[in-house]
Amino acid sequence: MKQKRTLRTMLIVALDIIFIILAGGVALFVRFDFRFGNIPLSAVDRWYQFLPFQLAATLLVFALRRMYSYLWRSVSVHDVVHMTVSVLVAYAVAVAAALLFDRNMASGLTFITMLCQLALHVGMRCILRIYTTFRRYGRSTGEKIERIMLIGAGEAGRILLQEIQSSDKITAKVCCVIDDNSNKWGKYLEGVRIYGGRERIPGLVERERISQIILAIPTASSKNRADILDICKHTGCRIRILPGIYQMVNGEVSMAAVKDVQVEDLLGRDPIRLDQEKCRGYLQDRTVLVTGGGGSIGSELCRQIAACGPKKLIILDIYENTTYDLQQQLKRTYADRLDVCVEIASVREKDKLFSLFDRYRPDIVFHAAAHKHVPLMEDCPEEAIKNNIFGTYHVVLAAEAYGVKKFVMISTDKAVNPTNIMGATKRFGEMILQSRANSETDFVSVRFGNVLGSNGSVVPLFKRQIEEGGPVTITDKRIIRYFMTISEAVQLVLEAGAIAEKNQTFVLDMGEPVKILTMAENLIRLSGFVPYRDIDIVEVGLRPGEKLYEELLINNVDLLTTENEKIFIDQHAPIEQQTIDGYLECLRQAVDGNTPKKELIALMKKFVTTYRTPEEHNAAVLSK
């Protein structure tokens, strides 16, 4: 590879020498009326005397100013300016040196030679870019070419447009540019007209036969981005987006950085922001254990904890595949800067947990290990009890026994007036933590709603169904849910851990609820299809244990505010530890005795007094 680069450089140097000689010859030809017979020998002699200075100065300046390091296929306006300056500087040095030794040419011939040299040297380095652009222009008249609308005429849009125009690997043509800045309307970005603001999108899509829209405004707010995407999703085009300003910082403004629009881009609210310093303050130089660390929430917890500089990070999970992938990712990212340990174990195994706590002596525990799939747990309530209740209890006992300072449990909105065994077991887990008021460990729960993109969530299911050509299945067209991103959920957990005191349950103001039917329709449109025409949406009925409407998390008059306006504290009445111990003993006997499913559920309703059937809950909601 190095030898190939050397040969390429030598070839360009040889061409530069030829062009320097050619520039002088052309200058003489032009200066003397385009007739070789008119060129006097004295002029040729002066040119011969000037030529060595010209060659030496040009090659030296070109080497110093990296004229042999350009990617000719991707030459930009900035590059052309830099080349022009290099040629002019080199020529000025040559003229100055020639004057010093009285080897200069006549002023008219000097000027013409300079113009010729400038045209030849810069033109040679731009020729491949010009050829590629014209070849793509000729090819763009074909019917199979992707016709793109670019939204955003800023620097990110310009770089993206330049790559599309210059790359042989992208069979697409940008037909029009949209920007809300009226000062840009009617002007051209890399030869493509900026037609107007977002109101022009529907008309231009039809007129220009657009098949793909790319939103390239990495600095846009979540609200502004959602408003633009709301217009785009009705066009029937595939919609893609340049994710964020970090792409600009990292130099990743390219088609590789452009991704398909995700449903979270349509939430229309700014994401929750982590108080990094506050979290770093209690995580840095501490030993942190994450149970369920290989799951979608647990793995993101580990990534964000790792960024806070812990002394040691212990990842505990029963499923080795995703846990191994996370371990390798953290090792690649942090190398020797992070001491990460992986333990494959179940929270059901009390003795194993105590052994691990004895070995690592964690300062902080994040408990994310749980069974979470509502329909599956309805069929297997004993497994939900073993994992979500007794697994939590075992981790709590180990944390107390080995002096853990803070214990943060991941809970769910389904623990609020639960209508299924999963939600009821998570509520029982909260009750276990509430009963530890006299413990030296600070036990807190963090409760949030549905997480976009987590394992088993509705969005990946919808995407799979769309890729397969449909239909998209929803349980009930009336159903609504509250959503947040995985990153937001984890940030809430970390910040809650920073401000946590004993026996608190933290909840998040998640904004407006989202109708699942609307989400399905939007995902179909964002994929470039028309709902009910290209891909149907089929109602299949509520699943076992499913609510029609999730209750608002922020509906309690007793809620306390925190420094973060999005985080609240739900105050619960204290629970006696003796009471919880009695409940646990009853559940242990029931599970060990293979108690029938109905009797287990009845027992859970006795202990979790807010636990009702989904039919009772849905009827009560609809009657309001």
C-alpha positions in Angstrom: 0.0 0.0 0.0 2.8 2.4 0.9 4.6 1.6 -2.3 1.4 2.2 -4.3 1.1 5.7 -2.6 4.7 6.5 -3.4 4.3 5.6 -7.1 1.1 7.7 -7.3 2.9 10.7 -5.8 5.8 10.3 -8.2 3.3 10.2 -11.1 1.7 13.4 -9.9 5.1 15.1 -9.5 6.0 14.1 -13.1 2.7 15.5 -14.3 3.3 18.8 -12.4 6.7 19.1 -14.1 5.2 18.5 -17.6 2.5 21.1 -16.8 5.1 23.6 -15.7 6.9 23.2 -19.0 3.6 23.2 -20.9 2.5 26.4 -19.2 5.5 28.2 -20.4 5.1 26.9 -24.0 1.4 27.8 -24.0 2.2 31.3 -22.6 4.7 31.9 -25.4 2.3 30.7 -28.0 -0.5 33.0 -26.7 1.8 36.0 -26.1 3.0 36.0 -29.7 -0.4 35.9 -31.5 -0.8 32.1 -31.5 2.0 31.6 -34.1 5.1 29.7 -33.3 7.0 31.5 -36.0 6.5 34.8 -34.2 8.2 33.7 -31.0 11.6 35.3 -30.8 14.6 33.3 -29.7 15.3 35.8 -26.9 11.9 35.1 -25.3 12.6 31.4 -25.5 16.0 31.9 -24.0 14.6 34.0 -21.0 12.0 31.3 -20.4 14.7 28.6 -20.3 16.6 30.7 -17.7 13.4 31.1 -15.6 12.3 27.5 -15.9 14.7 26.0 -13.2 13.4 28.5 -10.6 9.9 27.8 -11.6 10.4 24.0 -11.2 12.3 24.2 -7.9 9.9 26.7 -6.3 6.7 24.8 -7.4 7.8 21.4 -6.3 9.1 22.7 -2.9 6.0 24.7 -2.1 3.7 22.0 -3.3 5.4 19.5 -1.0 5.2 21.9 2.0 1.5 22.7 1.4 0.4 19.1 0.9 -0.6 19.4 -2.7 0.1 15.7 -3.2 -2.3 14.6 -0.4 -5.7 15.5 -1.9 -8.5 13.0 -2.6 -9.2 14.1 -6.1 -12.6 12.4 -6.2 -13.8 14.6 -3.2 -12.3 18.0 -4.0 -14.3 20.8 -2.4 -14.4 24.6 -2.9 -12.1 24.9 0.2 -9.6 22.6 -1.5 -9.7 24.6 -4.7 -9.0 27.8 -2.8 -6.1 26.1 -1.0 -4.7 24.8 -4.4 -4.9 28.3 -5.9 -3.0 29.8 -3.0 -0.3 27.1 -3.3 0.2 27.7 -7.0 0.3 31.5 -6.6 2.7 31.3 -3.6 5.0 28.9 -5.6 4.9 31.2 -8.6 5.7 34.3 -6.5 8.7 32.5 -5.0 9.9 31.5 -8.4 9.6 35.1 -9.8 11.3 36.6 -6.7 14.2 34.2 -7.0 14.5 34.8 -10.8 14.6 38.6 -10.2 17.3 38.1 -7.7 19.5 36.4 -10.2 18.3 38.4 -13.2 16.6 35.4 -14.8 13.1 36.8 -15.1 10.8 36.9 -18.1 9.0 39.9 -19.5 6.0 41.0 -17.3 3.4 40.1 -19.9 4.8 36.7 -20.4 5.2 36.2 -16.7 1.5 36.9 -16.1 0.3 34.6 -18.9 2.5 31.8 -17.7 1.1 32.2 -14.2 -2.5 31.9 -15.5 -1.6 28.8 -17.5 0.2 27.1 -14.6 -2.8 27.9 -12.3 -5.3 26.4 -14.7 -3.3 23.3 -15.4 -2.3 22.4 -11.8 -5.7 23.1 -10.2 -7.6 21.7 -13.2 -5.7 18.4 -13.1 -6.6 18.0 -9.4 -10.3 18.8 -10.0 -10.8 16.8 -13.2 -11.8 13.5 -11.4 -14.4 15.4 -9.3 -15.7 17.1 -12.5 -15.8 13.8 -14.4 -17.6 12.0 -11.6 -20.2 14.8 -11.2 -21.0 14.9 -14.9 -21.1 11.1 -15.2 -23.6 11.0 -12.3 -25.6 13.8 -13.8 -25.9 11.8 -17.0 -26.8 8.7 -15.1 -29.4 10.5 -13.0 -31.9 10.7 -15.9 -32.5 7.0 -15.4 -35.8 5.8 -13.9 -34.1 3.6 -11.2 -32.2 6.5 -9.6 -33.2 7.5 -6.0 -34.6 11.0 -6.0 -33.8 12.8 -2.8 -35.2 15.9 -1.1 -32.6 17.3 1.4 -34.0 19.3 4.3 -31.4 21.6 5.7 -29.1 24.0 3.8 -26.5 24.3 6.5 -23.0 22.9 6.7 -24.2 19.4 7.5 -26.5 19.5 4.4 -23.7 20.8 2.2 -21.3 18.1 3.2 -23.9 15.4 2.8 -24.9 16.8 -0.6 -21.3 16.9 -1.7 -20.8 13.3 -0.8 -23.9 12.1 -2.6 -22.8 14.0 -5.7 -19.3 12.7 -5.7 -19.7 9.1 -4.6 -19.8 6.2 -7.1 -21.4 4.0 -4.5 -24.6 6.1 -4.0 -27.1 5.8 -6.9 -29.1 8.9 -5.9 -29.7 12.4 -7.0 -30.6 15.3 -4.7 -33.4 17.1 -6.7 -34.3 19.9 -4.2 -33.3 21.5 -0.9 -35.6 22.8 1.8 -34.6 25.3 4.5 -36.8 27.5 6.7 -34.3 30.4 6.4 -35.9 32.7 3.8 -32.6 34.4 3.1 -31.5 31.1 1.4 -34.6 30.7 -0.8 -33.9 30.8 -4.6 -30.2 30.3 -4.0 -28.2 27.1 -4.8 -26.4 24.7 -2.6 -23.7 22.7 -4.5 -25.7 23.4 -7.7 -29.1 22.3 -6.2 -31.8 24.9 -5.7 -33.1 25.8 -2.3 -36.9 26.1 -3.0 -38.3 27.3 0.3 -39.4 26.3 3.8 -41.1 23.2 5.2 -44.5 24.2 3.7 -43.1 23.4 0.2 -42.4 19.8 1.1 -45.6 18.1 0.0 -45.8 20.0 -3.4 -42.1 19.4 -4.2 -42.3 15.7 -3.4 -45.0 15.3 -6.0 -43.5 17.6 -8.6 -39.9 16.3 -8.3 -41.1 12.6 -7.9 -39.1 12.4 -4.6 -38.7 8.9 -3.2 -36.5 9.7 -0.2 -36.3 12.6 2.2 -33.2 13.2 4.3 -33.4 15.6 7.3 -29.9 17.1 7.8 -30.4 19.6 10.6 -28.4 18.1 13.5 -28.8 21.2 15.6 -32.7 21.1 15.4 -34.6 20.8 18.7 -36.7 17.8 19.3 -39.9 19.8 18.9 -38.7 21.3 15.6 -37.6 18.0 14.2 -40.9 16.3 15.2 -42.9 19.1 13.4 -40.9 18.6 10.2 -41.2 14.8 10.4 -44.9 15.2 10.9 -45.2 16.8 7.5 -42.8 14.4 5.9 -44.6 11.2 7.1 -47.6 12.0 5.0 -45.6 12.1 1.7 -45.2 8.4 1.3 -41.4 8.8 1.0 -38.7 6.9 2.9 -37.6 9.3 5.6 -34.0 9.4 7.0 -32.3 11.6 9.4 -28.8 12.8 10.5 -29.0 12.0 14.2 -27.3 14.8 16.1 -24.8 17.5 16.4 -22.2 15.0 17.7 -22.0 13.7 14.1 -20.7 17.2 13.1 -18.1 17.2 15.9 -16.9 13.7 15.1 -16.7 14.4 11.3 -19.4 11.8 10.6 -21.6 13.9 8.3 -21.9 11.3 5.6 -24.5 8.8 4.2 -23.1 6.3 6.6 -24.2 8.5 9.5 -27.7 8.9 8.1 -30.2 6.6 9.7 -33.9 5.7 9.2 -36.2 7.9 11.3 -37.1 6.2 14.6 -40.4 6.6 16.3 -38.7 8.4 19.2 -37.9 11.2 16.8 -41.6 11.9 16.7 -42.1 12.2 20.4 -41.8 15.9 20.1 -40.1 16.6 23.4 -36.5 17.2 24.4 -34.9 14.2 26.0 -34.2 14.1 29.7 -30.7 15.4 30.4 -28.4 13.7 32.9 -26.7 15.7 35.6 -23.4 14.2 34.8 -21.5 15.8 37.6 -24.0 14.7 40.2 -24.0 11.1 39.0 -20.2 11.1 38.8 -20.0 12.3 42.3 -21.5 9.2 43.8 -20.3 6.6 41.2 -16.7 7.6 40.7 -14.2 5.3 42.4 -17.0 3.1 43.7 -17.6 -0.6 43.2 -20.9 -0.9 41.3 -23.0 -4.0 40.8 -25.7 -4.2 38.1 -28.0 -7.2 38.2 -29.6 -8.0 34.9 -26.7 -6.2 33.3 -27.0 -7.9 30.0 -30.6 -6.8 29.3 -31.6 -3.7 27.3 -32.0 -1.5 30.4 -29.1 -3.1 32.4 -26.6 -2.9 29.5 -27.3 0.8 29.0 -27.0 1.3 32.8 -23.5 -0.3 32.5 -22.5 1.9 29.6 -23.5 5.1 31.4 -22.0 4.0 34.7 -18.7 3.2 33.0 -18.6 6.8 31.7 -18.7 8.0 35.3 -15.4 6.4 36.3 -16.3 3.6 38.8 -13.5 1.8 40.6 -15.0 -1.6 39.5 -18.1 -2.5 37.5 -19.7 -5.9 38.1 -22.2 -7.2 35.5 -24.4 -10.0 36.8 -26.8 -11.8 34.4 -28.1 -15.3 33.8 -28.0 -14.9 30.0 -24.4 -15.1 28.7 -24.7 -14.0 25.1 -25.7 -10.4 25.5 -23.6 -10.1 28.6 -20.5 -11.2 26.7 -21.2 -8.7 23.9 -21.5 -5.9 26.5 -18.3 -7.0 28.2 -16.4 -6.8 24.9 -17.9 -3.5 24.0 -16.8 -1.9 27.3 -13.3 -3.4 26.9 -13.0 -1.9 23.5 -14.2 1.5 24.7 -12.3 1.7 28.0 -9.5 -0.9 27.7 -7.5 -0.7 31.0 -9.3 2.4 32.2 -12.3 0.3 33.4 -12.1 -2.7 35.7 -15.2 -4.7 34.5 -16.1 -8.2 35.9 -18.8 -10.4 34.5 -20.7 -13.0 36.6 -23.2 -15.4 35.1 -25.6 -16.2 37.9 -29.3 -16.0 38.8 -30.7 -13.7 41.5 -32.7 -16.7 42.6 -29.6 -18.3 44.0 -29.2 -16.8 47.4 -26.0 -18.6 48.3 -24.3 -17.6 45.1 -25.3 -14.0 45.6 -23.9 -13.9 49.1 -20.7 -15.4 47.7 -20.4 -12.7 45.0 -21.2 -9.9 47.5 -18.5 -11.2 49.8 -16.0 -11.3 47.0 -16.6 -7.9 45.5 -18.1 -5.8 48.4 -20.1 -3.4 46.1 -20.8 0.1 47.3 -23.8 0.6 45.0 -26.3 -1.9 43.5 -28.6 -1.3 40.6 -31.2 -4.1 40.5 -32.5 -4.6 36.9 -32.9 -8.4 36.9 -36.5 -9.3 36.4 -39.1 -11.1 34.2 -41.0 -8.4 32.4 -43.2 -9.9 29.7 -46.8 -9.6 30.8 -48.5 -12.4 28.8 -45.7 -14.9 29.6 -45.9 -14.2 33.3 -49.7 -14.6 33.2 -49.1 -18.2 32.1 -46.2 -18.7 34.5 -47.0 -16.7 37.7 -44.7 -18.9 39.9 -41.7 -17.9 37.7 -42.5 -14.2 38.2 -42.8 -14.7 41.9 -39.4 -16.6 42.1 -37.5 -14.1 40.0 -39.2 -10.7 40.7 -40.0 -11.2 44.4 -37.5 -13.7 45.8 -34.8 -12.7 43.4 -35.2 -9.1 44.7 -35.4 -10.3 48.3 -32.1 -12.2 48.0 -30.3 -9.2 46.5 -31.7 -7.0 49.3 -30.5 -9.4 52.0 -27.0 -9.6 50.4 -26.8 -5.8 50.1 -27.7 -5.4 53.8 -25.3 -8.1 54.9 -22.3 -6.6 53.1 -22.8 -2.9 53.7 -24.1 -1.6 50.4 -24.6 2.1 50.6 -27.3 2.5 47.9 -29.6 0.0 46.3 -31.7 1.2 43.3 -34.3 -1.1 41.9 -35.8 -0.7 38.4 -39.6 -0.8 38.7 -42.4 -0.1 36.2 -45.6 1.9 35.7 -47.3 -1.5 35.6 -46.7 -1.6 39.4 -49.3 1.2 39.7 -52.7 -0.5 40.3 -51.4 -3.7 38.7 -53.7 -5.8 36.5 -51.2 -8.6 35.8 -48.9 -10.8 37.8 -45.8 -9.1 36.4 -46.9 -5.7 37.7 -48.0 -7.2 41.0 -44.6 -8.8 41.6 -42.9 -5.6 40.8 -45.1 -3.8 43.2 -44.3 -6.4 45.8 -40.6 -5.7 45.1 -41.2 -2.1 45.9 -42.9 -3.1 49.1 -39.8 -5.1 50.1 -37.7 -2.0 49.8 -40.3 0.1 51.7 -40.0 -2.3 54.6 -36.3 -1.7 55.1 -36.7 1.7 56.8 -34.3 0.8 59.6 -31.6 -0.5 57.3 -28.2 1.2 56.9 -28.6 0.8 53.1 -30.6 3.4 51.2 -33.2 1.4 49.3 -35.1 3.2 46.5 -37.2 2.3 43.5 -37.3 4.0 40.1 -40.6 3.6 38.2 -41.0 4.5 34.5 -43.2 3.6 31.5 -42.6 1.8 28.3 -39.1 1.9 26.9 -38.7 2.4 23.2 -36.5 -0.2 21.6 -36.1 -2.5 24.6 -36.2 -6.2 24.2 -39.7 -7.4 23.5 -41.2 -3.9 23.2 -43.8 -3.0 20.7 -41.6 -0.9 18.3 -39.2 -3.7 17.2 -42.3 -5.9 16.7 -43.9 -3.3 14.4 -40.7 -2.8 12.5 -40.4 -6.6 11.9 -44.0 -6.8 10.7 -43.4 -3.9 8.3 -40.3 -5.5 6.9 -42.3 -8.7 6.3 -44.9 -6.7 4.4 -47.5 -6.7 7.2 -50.0 -6.7 8.6 -49.1 -4.7 11.7 -51.0 -6.1 14.7 -52.2 -4.1 17.7 -54.1 -5.3 20.6 -56.7 -2.5 20.7 -57.0 0.7 18.7 -58.0 2.6 21.8 -54.9 1.7 23.8 -52.5 4.4 25.0 -49.1 4.3 26.6 -46.4 6.5 28.0 -43.0 6.2 26.3 -39.4 7.1 26.9 -36.1 6.1 25.3 -33.7 3.6 26.9 -31.2 6.4 27.5 -33.8 8.5 29.2 -34.8 5.7 31.5 -31.2 5.0 32.5 -30.5 8.7 33.1 -33.5 8.8 35.5 -32.2 5.8 37.3 -28.7 7.2 37.8 -29.9 10.6 38.8 -32.4 9.1 41.2 -29.6 7.2 42.8 -27.7 10.4 43.3 -30.5 12.2 45.2 -32.0 9.1 46.8 -32.8 8.7 50.4 -34.4 5.7 52.2 -37.6 4.1 51.0 -38.4 6.5 48.1 -40.1 5.7 44.8 -39.1 7.9 42.0 -41.4 8.6 39.0 -40.9 10.5 35.8 -43.1 13.1 34.1 -43.2 11.4 30.7 -45.3 14.1 28.9 -48.3 13.3 26.8 -49.4 9.7 26.2 -49.0 8.1 22.8 -51.8 6.2 21.1 -50.5 2.8 19.9 -52.5 3.0 16.7 -51.0 6.4 15.8 -47.5 5.0 16.5 -48.1 2.1 14.2 -49.4 4.4 11.4 -46.4 6.7 11.8 -43.9 3.8 11.6 -45.6 2.6 8.4 -45.4 6.1 6.9 -41.8 6.6 8.0 -40.9 3.3 6.2 -42.3 4.8 3.0 -45.6 3.0 2.9 -49.2 4.1 3.2 -51.2 2.6 6.1 -54.2 0.4 5.2 -53.2 0.6 1.5 -49.7 -0.9 1.4 -49.6 -2.3 4.9 -52.7 -3.1 6.9 -53.2 -2.7 10.7 -55.1 -5.5 12.4 -56.7 -5.4 15.8 -56.1 -8.7 17.7 -57.6 -8.0 21.1 -56.1 -7.3 24.5 -53.5 -9.7 25.8 -53.9 -11.5 29.1 -53.4 -9.0 32.0 -53.2 -5.9 29.7 -54.7 -2.6 30.6 -56.5 -0.5 28.1 -55.1 2.7 29.4 -52.0 3.0 31.6 -52.7 5.4 34.5 -50.7 8.6 34.7 -47.7 8.2 36.9 -47.9 11.8 38.0 -51.4 11.9 39.5 -50.8 11.8 43.2 -51.3 14.9 45.3 -48.7 13.6 47.7 -45.9 13.7 45.1 -42.8 15.7 46.1 -40.7 17.6 43.6 -36.9 17.3 43.1 -34.2 19.4 41.6 -35.0 17.8 38.3 -38.4 19.1 37.2 -39.1 15.8 35.4 -38.5 13.6 38.4 -40.9 13.3 41.3 -41.1 11.3 44.5 -44.1 9.2 45.3 -44.6 8.9 49.0 -45.8 5.5 50.3 -46.9 4.6 53.8 -44.2 2.6 55.6 -44.6 -1.2 55.7 -43.4 -3.3 58.6 -40.6 -5.7 57.8 -42.3 -8.4 59.9 -45.4 -8.0 57.6 -43.3 -8.5 54.5 -41.5 -11.5 56.0 -44.9 -13.1 56.7 -46.0 -12.5 53.1 -42.8 -14.0 51.8 -43.1 -17.1 53.9 -46.6 -17.7 52.5 -45.5 -17.2 49.0 -42.5 -19.5 49.5 -44.8 -22.3 50.7 -47.2 -21.7 47.8 -44.4 -21.8 45.2 -42.7 -24.8 46.7 -46.0 -26.7 47.0 -46.8 -26.2 43.3 -49.9 -24.2 44.1 -52.3 -23.9 41.1 -52.1 -20.7 39.1 -55.4 -19.3 40.2 -54.6 -19.7 43.9 -51.2 -18.0 43.4 -52.9 -15.0 41.8 -55.5 -14.9 44.6 -52.6 -14.9 47.1 -50.9 -12.0 45.3 -54.1 -10.0 45.3 -54.3 -10.5 49.1 -50.8 -9.1 49.6 -50.9 -6.4 46.9 -54.2 -4.8 47.6 -54.3 -2.6 44.5 -54.0 -5.7 42.2 -57.2 -6.1 40.1 -58.2 -8.0 37.0 -57.8 -6.1 33.7 -61.5 -6.5 33.1 -62.3 -4.7 36.4 -59.8 -2.0 35.7 -60.8 -1.4 32.0 -64.5 -1.3 32.9 -63.8 1.3 35.6 -61.8 3.5 33.3 -64.4 3.4 30.5 -67.2 4.2 32.9 -65.6 7.6 33.8 
